[in-house]
């Protein structure tokens, strides 16, 4: 089954008409995208968009053989002139199946939002799932047979991909292609980086893919360290990297700090951002979690883990520090980094980068700064990917 992506952008396209934002200003050349539309084997057109005939011609394809045009959006969209020779667009009711004379079978997939998804099975048995913008499948049951290719709004609905993975509908070899790309994420390198973290990819308009033939699925780094200063966006970046996974264990190392209203507000803000399927545990005992099998871990953050460890070894007292405290802390850090090296779980950890600021006025403050720098360095050595977040912008230091 051959898929030609005539467009891969949001309904308004990218750049949006008359939009002055920075993302639209950068959406040039291969990063410019027409509204999403997919031509399947030259006979089935999923979503009719303005200029579909010209888009097909640019991709070296002809719409002359199209036997069925199906709409997926929750509405029929703006008036679009149907090119001569194309059938009138239609829609398959949820749960119903349409069989074309060409041997293609199209089943309408119910969504949790208005619109229609389509599961297409080609004459060769390869299977495609196509979802509209903002839509995720509803009522999926596990185990499901994995699709060869999934085409969906990965950036807008990462939880849709999580649901597909949870049921097995998206497996390790499924080619996940992001479409409906809008100006919410800067185009180019940033889009590719975010999609790679989700095990997905984007392709330019006009790209032709063969379902089931793609075997270079983006490898999601198993261990990632996210560094950044205060309010840099490092926690948001860490959470974003795992939001397309069906289960995540969020490890909060800061505790509840009873009576601290400002801290409670911070914790609440973090909790509201997390998907409802994530589970939270408050602990600084990370080594057992890393040794166990289970869903991905998100540890936020190592700087608070270090505070707890330094409390435990009496690091704030010079005499205790000299009389075994320093050695005890080194042992704790070594046990943690050894566990990171040996873990089989997907891990994303957050830590503060404090070495570039003002030198602390107290000896204990300088000790903490130095030890956090050592911890970050040792932890980073065990990670396939290390990121630095500055003013909400993510820089890859490794991987």
N, C-alpha and C positions, 0 to 999 in steps of 0.2 A: 504494500500500500504506500503510495507516494503522496506526500503533503507539500503543497506550495503555499507559503505564508505570504499572501498578497499584501498584508499589512500586519503590524504587530503592536500598534499604539492604542491609546485610549480612544473612546468614541470621538473625541474632538481632535484626535491626532496629536502629534508631538513634532514641532512646537505647536502649542495652541494658537489659533489665530488672534493676533493683537495682544498677546500676553507678554508683558515686559519682564517676567521673572528671569533669574539667572539660568535656571535649568532650560527654559525654552530658548534663551539666547545661545546656549551651547549645543542645542539639538540640531546639528548640521551634518550634512553628508550621510554616512551610514547610521548616524544616531537620530536622523529624522525618520519619523514613523507615521504611516497612515493608519486609520482605524483598522482594527484587527479583522481579518477575513482569511479563511483557509480554503484552498481548493484541494479536494481529495480525488486523486486519480483522474483529474480532469472532468469528472462526472458529477461531483457533489460539491456545492459551494456553501460553506457555513458562514453566514452573515454577509449580506449584500451591503457594500459601502460605496460611497461616491468614487467614481473612477476605477471600478473593479476591472472593467475591460482593459483599460490602459495599464493597470497594474499587472494584469496577467500577461499582456504583451511584453512589458518590460522584463518579466521573469521568463520569457520564452515559452509561455503557455497560451493556449487559446481557450476562451470560454465557450466555444462553439459546441463542445460536446457535453456541456452541463445539462444534466437531466433533472436535477432537484436543487432548489435553493431553500435553505432553512435559516430561520431567524432564532437567535438565542437571547437577545436582550429582553428586558421585562416589558418593553413597548416596541412597536414596529419602527420607532425611530423617525427621523425627519424624512420628508418625502424624497425618495431617491428614484431617479428615472431608471427603469429596468432596461438594460441594454437589449437591443434587438436580438431575438433568438433565445434569450434566457427565459425560463419559465417564471411565473409569478412566485415571489417568496411565500413560504408557508411556515407552519410550526407543527411539530408532532406533540400531541398531548402527553403529559407525564405518564410514564409507565408503558406507553404504547410503542410498538415497533413498526418501522417502515422498511420494506424490502424493495430495493431497486432492481430493474431488469438486468443491471450489470453485475448483480450478485452481492452488492453492498447491503448490509443490514444496519439500520440506524434506530437506536432505542433512546427515547427521551428519558433523561435522568432528573428526578425531582431534586430541587435545591432548597436551601434554607432561606432564600431570598427570592424576590420576583425574578423570573427569567427561566430559561430552559437550558439544561446541559444535554450533550449528545454523546452517546457511546457508539462508535462506528466500528463495525467488523468488516474487513475487506474480504474479497474472494480468496485471498491467500491465508485467511485466518488471523492476520495481525489485527490488533485492537487499539483504537484511539479513543481518548476521552477529551472532549472539548467543553470548556466551561466559560460562561459569559463573565464580564467584569463584575466584581463584588459578590460572586456566587460561590457556594461550597455545597457539595453533595449532602443530601439529607437521608437518614435512614440506612446508611451503609451497614452491611453485616459482614462479620469476619467468619471464616477466612474468605477472601475474595481473590479471584484470578488477577494477577498483575497485568496492567495495560503495557503495551510496548511503548506508547508515547502518551504523555499527558500535556495538554496545552491549556494553561489557566493563568489567572491573575495571581502570581506568586507573591509579588510585593504588596498588593492590596489585601489579599486573603491568605497569608501564610498558614493559617489554621486549616484551610482547605487541603493543603498538601499534607498537613499533619494527620488529618482524618483518613486520607487515602493510604498513608503509610501505616496507620494503626490497623487497618483492616487487611492490608496486603495488596490493595489495589494499585499502589505504587511501590514497586520492589526495588532492590539494589540495582537492577539493570534497566529500570524504566527511564526513558529519556524525558526529563521534565523541562518543558520549554515555556518560558515566561512570555506572556502577551498582555495586551491592554496596558502597556507601559505609559505612565503619565509623567507629569512634571514634579511629582512629589519627591522623586529621587533624581539627583543630577545624572544625566546620561553619561555613557562612556565607561570609564574605569570604575566609578562608584557603583553603577548598576551591576557590572560584571562581578565586582567584589561581593556585593550583598547576595547575589544569586548563587555564586559559587559556595558561599557559606551554607546555603540551603540545599546544595546538591542539584541546582538548576542552572539553566543558561538562557541567554537571549540570542537571537539571530537577526540579521538585517532583513528588512522587507525584501521580498522576492526570493528568499532562500527556499530551496527544495530539499526535503528530508525524506528518507525512506524509513518507515516504521519498522522497528526491530533491528535495523542495521547499525544503529549508533551504539558503540560500546565504550566510548570515552566519557563516562558519566563523571561529572566533577567530584573530586574526592574532598569530602568534608574533613578538615583537620580534626584529629582526635583530641588533641590537647592545645588549648589556646589560652594565652595570657593577655588580658586587656589592661593596659596602663593608662593613667591620665590624672590630671589634677582635679581639684574640687570643682564640681558642677561642669565638668568638661563633656559629659555625655557618655562616660565609660560604661556605666551600668546599663544605659539604654542600648548601647552597642552590644554588650554581652547578652542581654535578653533577646535582642533581635536575631542573634546568631542561632538561637535554639527554638524560636517560635514556630518553626515548621516541623518540629518533632512532636510526636503524639504524647509523650510523657517526659517530664523533666523534674528532677529533684532540686529544688532551690535551697541552698545551704546558706542560712543567714548567720554570720559569725558575730554579729553585734549585740545579740540578746535584746530584751525588751526595755531595759533601763526604766524600771517602774518609777513613775512620777515625773519623768522628763518629757514634757509635752512637745517640745521641739523635735526630739528624737522620734516620738510616736507619730508625728506628722510626716517625717521622712519615711518611716516604715510603711505607713498607710499609702503614701504616694507610690512606693515600689510595688506594694501588693496590688493596687488597682491596675497597674500596667501589665501584670502577669496574666497569661491565659488561665482560664478556670480549671484546666486539666492538670496544671502544675501542682506539685505537692511541696510544702515548705517544712524544713526542720531547722531549729535553732541550736547550733552546736559549733564548737571549735575542735571537736574530735574528728578530724578529717581523714586520718589514716585508715580506720576501719571502713569508711565509706568508699575510699579509693580501692581498697582491696576486694570489696564485694562486687558482684555482678549486678547490673540494674540499668535503669534509664540514665540518660545524660545528667551530669552534675553541673550546676551553676553555683560557684562559690563566690559570695560577695560579703566581705572582701578579705584579702590576705593581710591588709594593714591592721584590721581589727583582730585577726587571728594572732598577729605578732604581739599586739598589746596584751592579749590574754596570756600568751606564752611568756612574755617578759614579766608579767605579774606573777606567774607561777614560779619562776626561778629567782625572784627577788632582784631583778635587773636594775631597779631604780635606786637600790642602796649600793654605794660604792664597795663597801666591805663584802656584802653578799655576792656582788658581781665578781669581785676578785677571788672570792673563796668558793669557786665552783659554779657560780651563776652563769658566767659566760660559756663555760664548757657545756653546761646543761642546755643552754639555748641552742648552741651549735648542734647538739644531739637531736633536739626537737626538729630543727630545720632539716637536718639530714634525713631523719625518719620521714618527714613530709615529702621531700623531693625524691627519695627512693620510692615512695608509694606512687608518686606521680609517674615516675619512669616505668613502673611495673603495671600500672592500671590498665584494664581493658575497657574501661568506660570512656565515653565521650565526656570531655571536661572543658569547661570554660571558667576561668578564674579572673577576678577583678582585683586590682591593687592600685594604690595611690603612688604617683610619681612625685616625690617631695624633695628630691635632691637639687632641684634647680631654683629653689626659692631662697628666702632669707635664712641665714644661719641661725638656728635656735639660740636663744639667750642663755638657756640653762644646760648644764651638763647632761641631765636626763633626756632633754629634748634632742641634743646632738647625738646621744647614744641611740635613741629610737630612730632618728633619721638615718644613721649609718647602718643600723641593723636591717631597716626596711630596704635600703639599697642592696645589701648583701642577699636578703631573702629574694627580692625581685630578680636579681642576677642568677641565683641558683635555680629558681623556679623556671625562669625563661629558658635555661639550658635544656630543660626536659620537655619543652613544648615545640610542636611542629610550627606553630604560628604565634607571633608576638605582635601585638598592635599597640599603637600609641594614639590616644584620642586627645585632640587639641581643639578647643572651641567647636566641638561637635563634629570635627572632621577627623577621619580615621586614616592613619598612616600605617602601612605594613612594614614593620621592622624585620620580620622574618616570615617566610612562607607566603 
